């Protein structure tokens, strides 16, 4: 029987994507990575989905790489095999940042290596008290910077905290993650999904294009070359959005004291 490595639950404009290898602590095998890559890449053309919630079944979010779960090509050497695996996993994190939908992650238990990077590549993170996150690579003789950790983590928590964890591979706890702003809130495991869906509902109150372009501006301006570049992008987006039918609808709804009805136009 083929393993259903992820499940996707559609809740209208919100989709809940669950890692579904709980017996393997949701470790990354090739079918799981292919499924995530296909899903997040496909979101670029799916304007019916406005928000994604990423979560995991079982007691762990993702324990990292499943070393036994990757297809071997007998004609390829170890460098080529490793490069194929490396690039496929990295492409998932890149697809998460490039898709226009905000990604709300809910995590519990171990989130190690690539699992840590799945959280870092998300837009909002909620955590259970038992979460334990680390960039484990340096503990197995590799460099501590992998799967986007050296890009994401300093931008999220600053260079000092990022260096502390990337140079040691030690675990970050829920309390530390909350204190440094890596997660928005720590709450019981059973409450994570409800919290994420509540936030998603708040996001759905915004205009569809406004929500997409806000994620776009956040992505671009975190690397803006200057303050002027950041302001320039914001100015262009605001003028563009002000000319949409949804902007007119928002103004009318405000004056009429009612909720706007978005047409994504």
C-alpha positions as CSV (number, residue, x, y, z in Angstrom):
1,X,0.0,0.0,0.0
2,X,1.3,3.4,-0.9
3,X,2.0,5.6,2.1
4,X,0.0,8.8,2.3
5,X,2.8,11.0,3.3
6,X,0.8,14.2,3.5
7,X,-2.9,14.9,4.0
8,X,-4.7,18.0,2.7
9,X,-7.9,19.2,4.2
10,X,-9.8,21.9,2.3
11,X,-11.7,24.4,4.5
12,X,-12.8,26.8,1.8
13,X,-10.1,29.4,1.3
14,X,-7.9,27.7,3.9
15,X,-6.1,24.4,3.4
16,X,-4.6,22.4,6.2
17,X,-1.5,20.4,5.1
18,X,-0.4,17.7,7.6
19,X,2.8,15.7,7.5
20,X,1.6,12.2,7.9
21,X,4.5,9.8,8.8
22,X,3.9,9.8,12.6
23,X,5.5,6.4,13.0
24,X,8.7,7.8,11.6
25,X,8.4,11.2,13.4
26,X,7.5,12.7,10.1
27,X,11.1,12.4,8.9
28,X,11.7,13.5,5.3
29,X,11.7,10.7,2.8
30,X,11.6,11.2,-0.9
31,X,7.8,10.8,-1.3
32,X,7.2,13.4,1.5
33,X,9.5,15.9,-0.1
34,X,8.0,15.4,-3.6
35,X,4.5,15.8,-2.2
36,X,5.4,19.0,-0.4
37,X,7.3,20.4,-3.4
38,X,4.3,19.6,-5.8
39,X,1.9,21.2,-3.3
40,X,3.7,24.4,-2.6
41,X,4.7,24.9,-6.2
42,X,1.1,24.4,-7.4
43,X,-0.1,27.1,-5.0
44,X,1.1,29.8,-7.4
45,X,-1.8,29.1,-9.7
46,X,-4.4,28.5,-7.0
47,X,-6.0,31.8,-6.0
48,X,-8.9,29.9,-4.5
49,X,-6.6,29.0,-1.6
50,X,-5.7,32.1,0.4
51,X,-4.0,30.7,3.5
52,X,-2.2,27.5,4.3
53,X,-1.8,25.9,7.7
54,X,1.1,23.5,8.0
55,X,1.1,20.9,10.8
56,X,2.1,17.3,11.6
57,X,0.5,14.2,12.9
58,X,1.8,12.5,16.0
59,X,4.2,13.6,18.7
60,X,6.8,15.2,16.4
61,X,6.7,17.9,13.8
62,X,9.6,16.6,11.7
63,X,12.7,14.8,13.0
64,X,14.7,15.7,9.9
65,X,16.0,13.6,7.1
66,X,15.0,9.9,6.7
67,X,18.3,8.4,5.5
68,X,16.6,5.2,4.4
69,X,13.8,6.9,2.5
70,X,15.5,8.0,-0.7
71,X,15.8,6.2,-4.1
72,X,19.2,5.1,-5.0
73,X,20.6,5.4,-8.6
74,X,23.2,2.8,-9.0
75,X,24.9,4.7,-11.8
76,X,25.4,7.9,-9.7
77,X,28.2,8.5,-7.2
78,X,27.7,9.7,-3.6
79,X,28.2,13.4,-4.6
80,X,25.5,13.2,-7.2
81,X,23.1,11.3,-5.0
82,X,23.6,13.8,-2.1
83,X,23.2,16.8,-4.4
84,X,19.9,15.5,-5.8
85,X,18.5,15.0,-2.3
86,X,19.9,18.3,-1.1
87,X,18.5,20.4,-3.9
88,X,15.0,18.7,-3.8
89,X,14.6,19.5,-0.1
90,X,15.9,23.1,-0.5
91,X,13.4,23.6,-3.3
92,X,10.6,23.0,-0.9
93,X,11.7,25.9,1.4
94,X,12.1,28.1,-1.7
95,X,8.6,27.2,-2.9
96,X,7.1,28.0,0.5
97,X,8.6,31.5,0.3
98,X,7.6,32.0,-3.3
99,X,3.9,30.9,-3.0
100,X,1.6,33.9,-2.5
101,X,-0.3,32.4,0.4
102,X,0.7,33.0,4.0
103,X,1.8,29.8,5.7
104,X,0.9,29.4,9.4
105,X,2.9,26.6,11.0
106,X,1.9,24.6,14.1
107,X,4.6,22.5,15.6
108,X,5.1,20.1,18.5
109,X,8.0,17.9,19.7
110,X,11.1,17.5,17.7
111,X,11.6,19.9,14.7
112,X,15.1,19.0,13.6
113,X,17.3,19.8,10.6
114,X,15.0,20.1,7.6
115,X,12.0,20.1,9.9
116,X,13.4,23.2,11.6
117,X,13.7,24.8,8.2
118,X,10.1,24.1,7.3
119,X,9.2,26.2,10.3
120,X,11.7,28.9,9.4
121,X,10.2,29.1,5.9
122,X,6.7,29.6,7.2
123,X,5.2,33.1,7.8
124,X,3.8,32.6,11.3
125,X,4.8,29.9,13.8
126,X,2.8,28.6,16.8
127,X,4.5,26.0,19.1
128,X,3.5,23.5,21.8
129,X,5.5,23.6,25.1
130,X,7.4,20.4,24.2
131,X,8.9,21.7,20.9
132,X,12.6,21.2,20.5
133,X,14.2,22.8,17.4
134,X,17.7,22.6,16.1
135,X,19.9,22.8,13.1
136,X,21.4,19.3,13.7
137,X,23.9,19.2,10.9
138,X,26.9,20.4,12.7
139,X,26.5,17.5,15.2
140,X,27.1,15.0,12.4
141,X,30.2,16.4,11.0
142,X,28.6,18.9,8.5
143,X,28.3,22.7,8.6
144,X,25.6,24.2,10.7
145,X,24.2,26.2,7.8
146,X,21.8,24.1,5.7
147,X,18.3,24.1,4.2
148,X,18.1,27.9,4.4
149,X,18.9,28.1,8.1
150,X,21.7,30.6,7.6
151,X,19.4,32.8,5.6
152,X,16.2,32.6,7.6
153,X,17.3,32.4,11.3
154,X,19.5,35.6,11.5
155,X,16.7,37.5,9.9
156,X,14.1,36.2,12.4
157,X,16.1,36.3,15.6
158,X,19.2,38.3,15.0
159,X,22.8,37.2,14.3
160,X,23.8,36.5,17.9
161,X,21.0,34.1,18.7
162,X,21.3,32.5,15.2
163,X,25.1,32.0,15.7
164,X,24.6,30.5,19.1
165,X,22.3,27.7,17.7
166,X,23.9,27.2,14.3
167,X,27.4,26.9,15.7
168,X,26.4,24.3,18.3
169,X,23.4,22.5,16.9
170,X,21.9,22.6,20.4
171,X,18.1,22.6,20.8
172,X,16.0,25.7,21.1
173,X,13.1,25.3,23.6
174,X,9.6,26.8,23.4
175,X,10.5,29.5,26.0
176,X,13.6,30.6,24.1
177,X,11.7,30.6,20.8
178,X,9.0,32.8,22.3
179,X,11.5,35.1,24.0
180,X,13.4,35.8,20.7
181,X,10.3,36.1,18.6
182,X,10.7,33.0,16.5
183,X,7.2,31.8,17.5
184,X,4.2,34.0,18.0
185,X,2.7,32.0,20.9
186,X,3.2,28.8,22.9
187,X,0.1,26.9,23.7
188,X,-1.1,23.3,24.3
189,X,-0.7,20.9,21.4
190,X,-4.4,20.3,21.1
191,X,-5.0,24.1,20.8
192,X,-2.5,24.7,18.0
193,X,-4.8,24.0,15.0
194,X,-7.6,26.1,16.4
195,X,-5.3,29.0,17.0
196,X,-3.9,28.8,13.4
197,X,-7.4,28.6,11.9
198,X,-8.5,31.6,14.0
199,X,-5.6,33.6,12.6
200,X,-6.4,32.4,9.1
201,X,-10.0,33.6,9.5
202,X,-8.6,37.1,10.4
203,X,-6.4,37.0,7.3
204,X,-9.5,36.1,5.2
205,X,-11.1,39.4,6.3
206,X,-8.5,41.2,4.1
207,X,-8.7,41.6,0.3
208,X,-7.2,38.7,-1.6
209,X,-4.7,40.7,-3.6
210,X,-3.8,42.8,-0.6
211,X,-2.9,39.7,1.4
212,X,-0.8,38.2,-1.4
213,X,1.1,41.4,-2.0
214,X,1.7,41.9,1.7
215,X,3.6,38.6,1.8
216,X,5.4,39.6,-1.4
217,X,6.5,42.9,0.1
218,X,7.6,41.3,3.4
219,X,9.7,38.8,1.4
220,X,11.3,41.5,-0.8
221,X,11.9,44.2,1.8
222,X,13.6,42.0,4.3
223,X,16.5,42.1,1.7
224,X,15.9,45.6,0.5
225,X,19.0,47.4,-0.6
226,X,18.0,50.5,1.2
227,X,15.2,52.3,3.0
228,X,14.4,54.0,-0.3
229,X,13.9,50.6,-2.0
230,X,11.5,49.5,0.7
231,X,9.4,52.6,0.5
232,X,9.4,52.5,-3.3
233,X,8.0,49.0,-3.3
234,X,5.3,49.9,-0.7
235,X,4.3,53.0,-2.6
236,X,3.9,51.1,-5.9
237,X,1.9,48.3,-4.2
238,X,-0.5,50.8,-2.4
239,X,-1.2,52.7,-5.6
240,X,-1.8,49.5,-7.5
241,X,-4.1,48.1,-4.9
242,X,-6.0,51.4,-4.6
243,X,-7.2,51.0,-8.2
244,X,-8.8,47.6,-7.7
245,X,-12.5,47.0,-7.4
246,X,-11.9,45.4,-4.0
247,X,-10.5,48.7,-2.8
248,X,-13.6,50.5,-3.9
249,X,-15.7,47.8,-2.1
250,X,-13.7,48.2,1.1
251,X,-14.3,52.0,1.1
252,X,-18.0,51.5,0.5
253,X,-18.3,48.8,3.2
254,X,-16.6,51.1,5.7
255,X,-19.0,54.0,5.0
256,X,-22.0,51.6,5.1
257,X,-20.7,50.0,8.3
258,X,-20.7,46.4,6.9
259,X,-18.2,43.7,6.1
260,X,-16.7,44.0,2.6
261,X,-17.6,41.3,0.0
262,X,-14.3,40.5,-1.8
263,X,-14.4,39.8,-5.6
264,X,-10.7,39.4,-6.1
265,X,-10.9,42.1,-8.8
